[in-house]
Amino acid sequence: MMIYFTDSDIDRLIEDDLPAGDMTTFLLDLAGMNGSIALIARNPMIACCTEEVVRLYKKVGLEVGYFVPSGTRIQPGEKLIEAKGDASAIHVIWRTGSAMIEFASGIAGRTDKLVNIARKENPGISIAGTRKHPPFVKKMALKALMAGGGVPHRTGLSDTVLIFREHLLFTGGYENLPLVISSVKEKMKERKIVVEAHSMEEALTAAEHGADVVQMDKSTPEIFTECAGRCRAINPRICMIAAGAINDTNAGVYAKAGADVLVTSWMYHAPPADVRAEILKG
């Protein structure tokens, strides 16, 4: 999965934990001593952001001998990455690297769980992560989402046309939606238009007047099933999204109810994966 981390991104991760040097390593005079570090899984996991941790290690002068690519399924006791070099460099980067892998791998594993639950009911369904990830970790969250088999719903405001109820407050409400859709289609002919709906009436209005995608927010599975059927009767190619409080307890239900896509931020609140750092002298 191609999420590009700039050199500045990597530098900021190091700087965040090292604003003015490593006081402990300096006082213990560890510079010049040789050591090694290996990150080892404590639980089954889907590895993520190992490539970025390799870059972190290399930035501080470590020599990386082995790592597994993001998306690799790992069992307890298996190594994710190993490197060697100056002991002071190992201590500088140890916690940042392991925390990054733990955070991202936790999201990847939870995404994988949701994908498996939903695809048991609908093999063709997509699991899409919202942009409601924690602040300042967009790249890690998106990479982890994709490592677990999900896709981004929106990477940001620039990549899709998604009309919310809050937009329509300023354009005449759902009553004026036909004109809004027509206007947007005229201005941006090559883009699909997604309309959020909160009721059957709103969904049918969107489908009747040219929306390519209807995103049903917090509807019951029963209402979603009926709504999806009626919208597809209007436009057989319409995409139906179920959104709002989607998690591991109801993903299968909404997949069975006829959703093409499940949109959720549930995966972003995963507990971190458990990774052990093995640091040795010499």
FIBA-989003 format. One record per residue (C-alpha): z, x negated, y negated; residue in three letters. Coordinates in steps of 0.05 Angstrom, whole numbers, plus 5000, padded with zeros to 4 digits. Each point is the difference from the previous one (the first is absolute). Layout:
ZXYALA ...
***
This chain:
500050005000MET 497749694935MET 505350064946ILE 499149424952TYR 506349634978PHE 498549524943THR 503149324993ASP 504150294944SER 502750545048ASP 502249465048ILE 503149584944ASP 503950604974ARG 503050125068LEU 502649295002ILE 502250004927GLU 503950655009ASP 504849665049ASP 499649324966LEU 500650104924PRO 503349334988ALA 500149625065GLY 504050045065ASP 507049794979MET 502949955071THR 494349585028THR 500449544939PHE 507549905007LEU 499549875075LEU 494449504987ASP 495450285054LEU 493549754969ALA 496449515044GLY 503050265066MET 495250305050ASN 500850675033GLY 496450595030SER 500250754993ILE 497750565046ALA 500450754986LEU 501350385064ILE 499850765012ALA 506550335020ARG 496850675014ASN 493150265018PRO 495850004937MET 493249984968ILE 499549344962ALA 497950054928CYS 499249534940CYS 500249385044THR 493949734964GLU 503750044934GLU 506149665029VAL 495449435024VAL 497949924928ARG 507250014977LEU 501749455049TYR 494149584980LYS 501650084927LYS 506649635010VAL 496849475043GLY 501550235071LEU 495049895056GLU 498650655037VAL 498749915074GLY 499450715024TYR 500050724976PHE 497750695026VAL 495250414958PRO 502350644966SER 499250605046GLY 502249615062THR 504950375045ARG 506049555012ILE 505550055052GLN 507249764993PRO 500549245006GLY 492849874979GLU 498549554941LYS 496650264938LEU 499349334965ILE 502449285006GLU 499749424952ALA 503049324986LYS 501449554941GLY 505249814949ASP 506850345012ALA 500750174926SER 493350365002ALA 502050395062ILE 506250254966HIS 496150184936VAL 495250465037ILE 504050235061TRP 502850654973ARG 493950214958THR 495349925059GLY 504350365051SER 501650574951ALA 492650104985MET 498250055074ILE 506050455015GLU 498350484943PHE 492650055015ALA 500850025076SER 505050574993GLY 494850414962ILE 494549825050ALA 504350225059GLY 501950664969ARG 492750134982THR 497949865072ASP 505350495024LYS 497250554955LEU 492849865020VAL 501750055074ASN 503850654991ILE 494450334960ALA 494349755044ARG 503050295062LYS 498350684970GLU 493849804961ASN 496749345020PRO 495649994937GLY 505550104948ILE 501449484946SER 506949804975ILE 499749844926ALA 505549664961GLY 501250254929THR 500949554940ARG 507450184999LYS 502049325028HIS 505749614968PRO 498149684933PRO 496749324999PHE 498649965075VAL 493350375001LYS 496249455036LYS 505349905054MET 500650755010ALA 492550115006LEU 499049415047LYS 505750255044ALA 497250714999LEU 493349765025MET 503149525051ALA 503350615031GLY 493550405005GLY 500650404935GLY 495550024939VAL 501550034926PRO 499850704970HIS 499149704932ARG 500849274981THR 500950234928GLY 497450494948LEU 493149674996SER 497350115070ASP 499950755011THR 499350654962VAL 506250405019LEU 501450624958ILE 507350205000PHE 503250634974ARG 502949574944GLU 492949834977HIS 498150735000LEU 505850174953LEU 495649704946PHE 493350305022THR 501550735009GLY 503550025068GLY 497050175067TYR 496450594968GLU 495649494964ASN 499249555061LEU 492750195013PRO 498049734931LEU 504349385009VAL 496749835067ILE 493150134972SER 501449564940SER 502749425042VAL 494150055049LYS 495249964942GLU 503449384971LYS 501249635065MET 494850225050LYS 501349485053GLU 507550125008ARG 503450505045LYS 504950474966ILE 506950135030VAL 504050604976VAL 507350105014GLU 501850725019ALA 506850345009HIS 497650675026SER 494550325040MET 496950284937GLU 499749324966GLU 497149675062ALA 494550525007LEU 498349964926THR 499149245008ALA 495750085063ALA 495750554970GLU 498449604938HIS 498149335028GLY 506149595016ALA 498549495054ASP 507349955021VAL 505850484997VAL 506949695002GLN 505250525020MET 506849814974ASP 506250215039LYS 496950585036SER 502750245067THR 495849825061PRO 498350735010GLU 497350084930ILE 496449345005PHE 496450225064THR 497650654968GLU 498249654935CYS 496049455036ALA 496150525039GLY 498250414939ARG 498149394959CYS 495549745056ARG 496750685004ALA 498049904927ILE 498149265009ASN 499849745072PRO 500149284974ARG 506250074956ILE 505749515014CYS 506950315007MET 506149584983ILE 507250175016ALA 504949684951ALA 507350054982GLY 505949795044ALA 495649765058ILE 504149595049ASN 501049855074ASP 503050695013THR 494150414976ASN 493849555000ALA 497850265067GLY 500950724978VAL 495549914939TYR 494949615040ALA 499750585049LYS 499650484941ALA 493149724981GLY 501349464950ALA 494749464993ASP 504849554962VAL 507649964995LEU 502349714933VAL 507049724997THR 504649464971SER 504750045060TRP 497849325028MET 502049644937TYR 507350155012HIS 500249665068ALA 505949565019PRO 497749275000PRO 498049685066ALA 505249525027ASP 497849274998VAL 504149395019ARG 498949334966ALA 501049405045GLU 500949374958ILE 500649325035LEU 501149304976LYS 494949465014GLY 
***
